[in-house]
Amino acid sequence: MAMAAAADAGNETDNGEISGRLNLRPFREVRTLWLDLTRALPGAALYHRDSWIELLSRSYGLSLWLATLHQGDRVTAGCVFARASLSRRFVALSFSDSCPPLAAEPDAARQLLTALAAGKVRRSYEIRGFGRVPGWETVECFVDWQLSLDRPLKRIESGLANNFRRNLRRAAHQAITIERGCGPDVLRRFYALQLESRRRLGLPPQPWRFFKCAQEIFGADGNMEVWIARENGEDAASAVFLRDGEVVYYKWGARRSISRSFANHLLFWNAIEEFAPRARMLDLGRADVRNSGLMRFKSELGAVSVALPCCFYPRAPAQVSAEVLTGTRATLAKIWSRLPVSATRMAGAMLYRFLS
């Protein structure tokens, strides 16, 4: 791969133990370079795409940066970061399950992280989906769940757990219907369930503008679908899917607390039936291994878990997962779960961008 290096302006490191030169530049200055890297280097996925980065930028006004490692006139590795508003930590990438460096050579990504740690300006970093680099602390409490769709539907169905099959049979005897679309009405119905679910979990909800931007960016190309399961005439469960090439991502989901789980099971099986003929894989997203309920549900779908390490420099914070809260955060979550939905919506609109 031959690619022109970025201008030498900006923060650089030239360390004798590091093979290459590091540049850390504002993303707006080198956006074209990152687009070239996502096309040329292996491993690019949804969270590396310009569409996803635009969604985060438009919704939250994040300060975005691009770190690149150069060998002469070649870029051998690159990683996009958002600068966290409160901690000033550089995160690859905020509000994303995984955004590891893209690299032209097997060792180039590790060299990039070594160069970041050796930088003249002391910073802290978090990289999701990459780990085990000397000098960095790796946390391994997350996995990504993936369901292969490039096989006959009968084989996919045979991989369902017995409990999942039972719930599908029960759903067949209930007044459950499935709807899908991407218009404003169905998106608002999903958001109403999302507000309720996030409050129940004791977590701030994403602001409405985030989902509206997602609709505008991904929906315009037919790469976003909102699915809703209705039980006895009321919205009971919902899911939002984004498509990136041959991979469909289950990105956000919500359900009513009083709803039977059957509606959610039927929704996901209907989605699998729909996506299987036209996608290679359904990515069910990240889960904390300590979140037994979420782990069980994704496992019962027949999905396979893939380790998703996160690495931190110089060290990991005390709390790395919103799925398993302890101490002060657990107390705040209990308080949050008792607030009116209208209050959580307003607070989420103001605070969510700081929770990267």
Phi, psi and omega per residue, in radians:
M1 nan 2.163 3.087
A2 -1.967 2.157 -3.085
M3 -2.565 2.397 -3.129
A4 -1.147 2.408 3.110
A5 -1.334 2.706 3.074
A6 -1.188 2.829 3.097
A7 -1.037 2.668 -3.054
D8 -1.325 -0.100 3.112
A9 -1.129 2.675 3.127
G10 1.870 -2.929 -3.089
N11 -1.482 2.247 -3.112
E12 -2.298 2.737 3.022
T13 -2.355 2.317 3.033
D14 -2.266 1.542 -3.027
N15 -1.814 2.393 -3.107
G16 -1.032 -0.459 -3.125
E17 -1.559 -0.048 -3.074
I18 -1.952 2.266 3.134
S19 -1.532 1.596 3.120
G20 2.314 3.076 -3.113
R21 -2.051 2.351 -3.116
L22 -1.705 2.344 2.946
N23 -2.115 2.372 3.025
L24 -2.196 1.918 -2.979
R25 -2.236 2.650 2.992
P26 -0.977 2.381 -3.022
F27 -1.058 -0.633 -3.083
R28 -1.067 -0.453 -3.116
E29 -1.409 -0.413 -3.024
V30 -2.261 0.452 -3.127
R31 -1.006 -0.738 -3.136
T32 -1.070 -0.673 3.100
L33 -1.075 -0.758 3.132
W34 -1.133 -0.688 3.100
L35 -1.065 -0.702 3.094
D36 -1.120 -0.691 -3.140
L37 -1.142 -0.711 -3.129
T38 -1.150 -0.463 3.099
R39 -1.447 -0.549 -2.986
A40 -1.684 -0.516 -3.048
L41 -1.724 2.593 -3.135
P42 -1.280 2.736 3.007
G43 1.671 -0.047 -3.121
A44 -1.167 2.345 -3.125
A45 -2.400 -2.961 -3.041
L46 -0.869 -0.814 -2.994
Y47 -1.324 -0.118 3.028
H48 -1.622 -0.246 -2.969
R49 -1.255 2.662 3.108
D50 -1.086 -0.585 3.137
S51 -1.116 -0.737 3.128
W52 -1.190 -0.744 3.135
I53 -1.123 -0.674 3.081
E54 -1.111 -0.687 3.107
L55 -1.034 -0.822 3.140
L56 -1.146 -0.703 -3.117
S57 -1.159 -0.808 -3.114
R58 -1.203 -0.626 -3.054
S59 -1.393 -0.671 -2.975
Y60 -2.099 -0.101 3.135
G61 1.053 0.682 -3.073
L62 -1.207 2.615 2.995
S63 -1.495 1.905 -3.028
L64 -1.816 2.495 -3.095
W65 -2.379 2.704 3.076
L66 -2.188 2.151 3.048
A67 -1.765 2.266 3.131
T68 -2.314 2.551 3.075
L69 -1.923 2.259 -3.020
H70 -2.039 2.411 2.965
Q71 -2.071 1.724 -3.044
G72 1.085 -2.120 -3.128
D73 -1.683 0.222 -3.138
R74 -1.908 2.502 2.984
V75 -1.691 2.058 -3.082
T76 -1.703 -0.316 3.109
A77 -2.792 2.673 3.106
G78 -2.659 2.642 -3.141
C79 -2.607 2.280 -3.130
V80 -1.688 2.373 -3.083
F81 -2.179 2.659 2.886
A82 -1.969 2.389 3.125
R83 -1.542 1.983 -3.092
A84 -1.059 2.375 -3.006
S85 -1.171 -0.716 -3.044
L86 -1.595 -0.816 -3.060
S87 -1.503 -0.264 -3.058
R88 1.130 0.331 3.075
R89 -1.386 2.514 3.055
F90 -1.589 2.094 -3.016
V91 -2.052 2.266 3.073
A92 -2.007 1.581 0.064
L93 -2.367 2.479 3.139
S94 -0.929 2.495 3.086
F95 1.016 0.480 -3.123
S96 -2.280 2.510 3.139
D97 -1.153 -0.696 -3.028
S98 -2.795 2.330 3.061
C99 -2.630 1.154 -3.104
P100 -1.221 2.872 3.089
P101 -1.052 2.613 2.959
L102 -1.685 2.374 -3.027
A103 -2.458 2.493 3.129
A104 -1.447 -0.405 -3.086
E105 -2.299 2.644 -3.042
P106 -0.930 -0.668 -3.048
D107 -1.676 -0.056 -3.033
A108 -1.148 -0.632 3.141
A109 -1.114 -0.742 3.117
R110 -1.158 -0.640 3.079
Q111 -1.097 -0.667 3.107
L112 -1.078 -0.783 -3.139
L113 -1.166 -0.651 3.088
T114 -1.094 -0.699 3.132
A115 -1.184 -0.667 3.103
L116 -1.074 -0.770 -3.128
A117 -1.169 -0.473 -3.098
A118 -1.624 0.131 -3.085
G119 -1.058 2.684 -3.126
K120 -1.166 -0.571 3.100
V121 -1.679 2.168 -3.079
R122 -1.325 2.147 3.132
R123 -2.362 2.881 3.008
S124 -1.954 2.563 -3.036
Y125 -2.343 2.668 2.977
E126 -2.397 2.227 3.123
I127 -2.196 2.118 -3.078
R128 -1.652 2.231 3.135
G129 1.669 0.293 -3.125
F130 -2.664 2.618 -3.119
G131 -2.976 -3.022 3.105
R132 1.032 0.899 3.071
V133 -1.952 2.238 3.137
P134 -0.924 2.342 -3.132
G135 1.567 -0.224 3.095
W136 -1.892 2.596 3.081
E137 -1.670 2.216 -3.124
T138 -1.816 2.302 3.060
V139 -1.941 2.305 -3.041
E140 -2.205 0.947 3.123
C141 -1.785 0.006 -3.092
F142 -1.975 2.623 2.968
V143 -2.349 2.737 3.026
D144 -1.912 2.347 -3.095
W145 -1.770 2.215 -3.075
Q146 -2.249 2.326 3.117
L147 -2.033 2.041 3.136
S148 -1.239 2.252 -3.138
L149 -1.920 -0.139 -3.071
D150 -1.497 1.026 3.128
R151 -2.757 2.865 -3.123
P152 -1.005 2.549 -3.114
L153 -1.036 -0.587 3.131
K154 -1.072 -0.651 3.111
R155 -1.217 -0.666 3.084
I156 -1.106 -0.764 -3.128
E157 -1.118 -0.625 3.141
S158 -1.171 -0.333 3.119
G159 -1.467 -0.116 3.115
L160 -1.185 2.461 3.091
A161 -1.232 2.723 -3.125
N162 -0.997 -0.705 -3.132
N163 -1.116 -0.674 3.112
F164 -1.135 -0.719 3.125
R165 -1.091 -0.732 3.117
R166 -1.052 -0.748 -3.136
N167 -1.169 -0.579 3.057
L168 -1.152 -0.693 3.104
R169 -1.141 -0.691 3.101
R170 -1.133 -0.681 -3.141
A171 -1.088 -0.557 -3.125
A172 -1.129 -0.366 -3.133
H173 -1.742 0.068 3.123
Q174 -1.834 2.826 3.119
A175 -1.472 1.215 -3.097
I176 -1.992 2.269 3.057
T177 -2.184 2.688 -3.108
I178 -2.036 2.303 3.066
E179 -2.168 2.685 3.055
R180 -2.612 2.699 -3.136
G181 3.074 -2.911 3.105
C182 -2.566 0.299 -3.135
G183 -1.417 3.003 -3.115
P184 -1.024 -0.647 -3.086
D185 -1.147 -0.869 -3.111
V186 -1.175 -0.563 3.116
L187 -1.181 -0.685 3.115
R188 -1.182 -0.610 3.084
R189 -1.151 -0.727 3.042
F190 -1.042 -0.763 -3.058
Y191 -1.140 -0.606 3.088
A192 -1.068 -0.735 3.079
L193 -1.202 -0.621 3.134
Q194 -1.119 -0.735 3.107
L195 -1.047 -0.749 3.137
E196 -1.157 -0.747 -3.120
S197 -1.144 -0.782 -3.114
R198 -1.123 -0.678 3.103
R199 -1.124 -0.731 -3.134
R200 -1.057 -0.612 3.134
L201 -1.440 -0.127 -3.124
G202 1.338 0.500 -3.082
L203 -2.140 2.488 3.078
P204 -1.107 2.500 3.096
P205 -1.465 2.669 2.979
Q206 -1.097 2.581 3.109
P207 -1.197 2.679 3.126
W208 -0.991 -0.647 -3.087
R209 -1.071 -0.477 3.125
F210 -1.110 -0.850 -3.128
F211 -1.240 -0.573 3.079
K212 -1.123 -0.735 3.083
C213 -1.124 -0.708 3.108
A214 -1.045 -0.719 3.109
Q215 -1.088 -0.758 -3.111
E216 -1.175 -0.666 -3.056
I217 -1.428 -0.863 -3.058
F218 -1.576 -0.615 -3.110
G219 -1.171 -0.511 -3.116
A220 -1.059 -0.545 -3.128
D221 -1.781 0.182 -3.131
G222 1.283 0.383 -3.082
N223 -1.803 0.306 3.097
M224 -2.435 2.320 3.070
E225 -2.355 2.396 3.064
V226 -1.889 2.165 3.133
W227 -1.942 2.408 3.130
I228 -2.357 2.311 3.026
A229 -1.773 2.222 3.127
R230 -1.898 2.326 3.137
E231 -2.137 2.128 -3.097
N232 0.935 0.684 3.060
G233 1.446 0.068 3.139
E234 -2.142 2.542 3.084
D235 -1.117 2.190 -3.058
A236 -2.035 -0.604 -3.116
A237 -2.628 2.695 -3.107
S238 -2.654 2.765 3.106
A239 -2.653 2.540 3.080
V240 -2.032 2.242 -3.130
F241 -2.034 2.403 3.025
L242 -2.038 2.523 -3.131
R243 -1.953 2.367 3.036
D244 -2.310 1.691 -3.099
G245 1.100 -2.134 -3.102
E246 -1.563 0.093 -3.106
V247 -2.014 2.276 3.028
V248 -1.822 2.280 -3.113
Y249 -1.870 2.180 2.928
Y250 -1.403 1.922 -2.984
K251 -1.748 -0.791 -3.090
W252 -2.457 2.525 3.115
G253 -2.530 2.739 -3.140
A254 -2.759 2.683 3.054
R255 -2.685 2.760 3.115
R256 -1.227 2.500 -3.100
S257 -1.183 -0.519 -3.098
I258 -1.574 0.006 -3.097
S259 -1.383 2.484 2.977
R260 -1.117 2.669 3.131
S261 -1.256 -0.221 -3.082
F262 -1.017 -0.665 -3.104
A263 -1.091 -0.719 -3.137
N264 -1.165 -0.688 3.111
H265 -1.116 -0.775 -3.133
L266 -1.137 -0.686 3.113
L267 -1.017 -0.839 -3.075
F268 -1.196 -0.661 3.128
W269 -1.182 -0.660 3.067
N270 -1.098 -0.686 3.109
A271 -1.127 -0.732 3.116
I272 -1.077 -0.776 3.108
E273 -1.039 -0.651 -3.123
E274 -1.274 -0.745 -3.028
F275 -1.452 -0.452 -3.023
A276 -0.952 -0.739 -3.109
P277 -1.237 -0.248 -3.011
R278 -2.291 0.313 3.091
A279 -2.539 2.694 3.134
R280 -1.522 -0.576 -3.047
M281 -2.662 2.565 2.969
L282 -1.880 1.988 3.095
D283 -1.557 2.003 -3.076
L284 -1.556 0.016 3.000
G285 1.582 3.090 -3.058
R286 -1.377 2.574 3.031
A287 -2.528 2.510 3.024
D288 -1.371 2.280 -3.078
V289 -1.080 -0.310 3.116
R290 -1.492 -0.120 3.114
N291 -1.552 1.467 -2.973
S292 -1.091 -0.663 -3.121
G293 -1.112 -0.834 -3.138
L294 -1.179 -0.710 3.107
M295 -1.056 -0.758 -3.107
R296 -1.140 -0.768 -3.112
F297 -1.053 -0.808 -3.103
K298 -1.222 -0.604 3.076
S299 -1.140 -0.713 -3.114
E300 -1.171 -0.328 3.049
L301 -1.325 -0.124 -3.101
G302 1.555 0.185 3.139
A303 -1.317 2.798 3.125
V304 -1.964 2.373 3.137
S305 -1.568 2.411 3.124
V306 -2.125 2.266 -3.118
A307 -0.964 2.406 -3.123
L308 -2.293 1.364 -3.118
P309 -1.203 2.719 3.005
C310 -2.207 2.376 3.124
C311 -2.067 2.570 -3.041
F312 -2.288 2.511 3.011
Y313 -2.316 2.293 0.005
P314 -1.431 -0.319 -3.134
R315 -2.703 2.808 -3.139
A316 -1.367 2.567 3.048
P317 -1.231 2.901 -3.113
A318 -1.118 -0.604 -3.110
Q319 -2.046 2.012 -3.118
V320 -1.986 -0.144 -3.064
S321 -2.289 2.327 3.059
A322 -1.456 -0.131 -3.123
E323 -1.470 -0.426 -3.141
V324 -2.261 1.723 -3.059
L325 -1.744 2.480 3.110
T326 -2.361 2.896 3.032
G327 1.037 -2.355 -3.081
T328 -1.057 -0.688 -3.119
R329 -1.137 -0.635 3.095
A330 -1.134 -0.704 3.107
T331 -1.124 -0.769 3.121
L332 -1.104 -0.643 3.125
A333 -1.100 -0.674 3.114
K334 -1.135 -0.708 3.101
I335 -1.137 -0.771 -3.108
W336 -1.052 -0.686 -3.086
S337 -1.160 -0.209 3.138
R338 -1.767 -0.048 3.139
L339 -1.345 2.689 3.025
P340 -1.100 2.590 -3.137
V341 -0.999 -0.690 -3.130
S342 -1.066 -0.641 3.129
A343 -1.223 -0.706 3.141
T344 -1.172 -0.598 3.127
R345 -1.132 -0.802 -3.136
M346 -1.142 -0.734 -3.139
A347 -1.156 -0.705 3.118
G348 -1.080 -0.675 3.126
A349 -1.076 -0.576 -3.123
M350 -1.537 -0.592 -2.931
L351 -1.812 -0.391 -2.923
Y352 -1.057 -0.617 -3.106
R353 -1.090 -0.317 3.139
F354 -1.588 0.021 -3.024
L355 -1.814 0.529 -3.052
S356 -1.189 nan nan
